[in-house]
């Protein structure tokens, strides 16, 4: 392995750790500082932190892998996500920032729901905390799988430890670095590292398609188009709609529904400096997301052409980014691109670990085990929780054949269906009741689990599968609406006090 790759990766790791220890000195003296950076994130940091923690290894592995195989039809996932993210910034962000502070300065989503619906406070905190921890363990494992795949591809035969394979070493090394800066620096460390990681990811996704087209073995857009014409169904590969059923299209764009219920994303809205900063953060975040998604799609399509033209045997399509980075760039830049992939992975893992930790501390430890816990005790337990959740996720990620996109899709659907309708209606509908909130939370999560367990996400009524977030989201929304109308909600909604 060229020394330049090691130099880039080591510099990247040192930068992440330095940010973690900087945050330790700035923002870990209280629960509000450790869990929400004292609600003082500037718009740029909040925007890129939300984006980087959202996209994860899916952006550089899962999405390009799907498009590499099936073509532009798979890009509808990215379009659905962009639209969903935009609506999330418009509808959820300003309301959540204002209401979580107004409702007893809630530091977690379960705590906000408990304050918003006091008649069901205990049940909401417990059920939502369980769902958050369970689904985030699966979600975090998807990121560790991506880290393991990088080390397996990039350091084959060169980087093992204690009898572990390159893949297993990659899983544990990725986790250890994330655990250090997350547990040490808390939310501020996670947000600042996300900002840096988001910039690295975007630069990598702008650079990669250009070099694939015009670097050694490229040939430009015209050459790539001619090469793609040699595949079995070139028209279908480059078509957005050919052969795409309505159910298939709906399942792809429905990914956008998941945004409203992703705790690790919407917690950024709670931490932004003020409601007035939300529009600026939205514009920055949506521009970053557009550039990054466009780069990922272009890399996959032109990467397919490059692979055909140069006779590359891509055994695992989800590793196309790694293969191209190794072939086309000097060692220093290759190391930077590897760092971009690690950035995508680590930004999401750190966010998920911290949100899981916050639920375990605020909604379990301080609720049942130590109601009089000091701020210092809470921060300490939070750090222990981060480590515990990470270790469980690493154990789940031990299978090197696991698909990143598949793991992400299940966790994304679980959160989107359980919390999406609940968060939107809690913020916008005064008549919603605590009983309706419980009904929607449980109905959404259970529907996703049953739908997946039966296999209807793969094949439904003899046709293509229906993504589980669709029935889960619909059932949850109906459950909230019907049960709320059947039950009392008096004394639950707090109107803004006018002065």
Secondary structure, 3 states (H helix, E strand, C coil): CCHHHHHHHHHHHHHHHHHHHHHHHHCCCCHHHHHHHHHCECHHHHHHHHHHHHHHHHHHHHHHHHHHHHCHHHHHHHHHHHHHHHHHHHHHHHHHHHHHHHCCCCCCHHHHHHHHCHHHHHHHHHHHHHHHHHHHHHHHHHHHHHHHHHHHHHCCCCCCCCCCCHHHHHHHHHHHHHHHHHHHHHHHHHHHHHHHHHHHHHHHHHHHHHHHHHCCCCCHHHHHHHHHCCCCCHHHHCCCCCCCCHHHHHHHHHHHHHHHHCHHHHHHHHHECCHHHHHHHHHHHHHHHHHHHHHHHHHHHHHHHHHHHCCCCCCCHHHHHHHHHHHHCCHHHHHHHHHHHHHHHHHHHHHHHHHHHHHHHHHHHHHHHCCCCCHHHHHHHHHHHHHHHHHHHHHHCCCCCCCHHHHHHHHHHHHHHHHHHHHHHHHHCCCCCHHHHHHHHHHHHHHHHHHHHHCCCCEECCEECCCHHHHHHHHHHHHHHHHHHHCCCCCCCCCCCCC
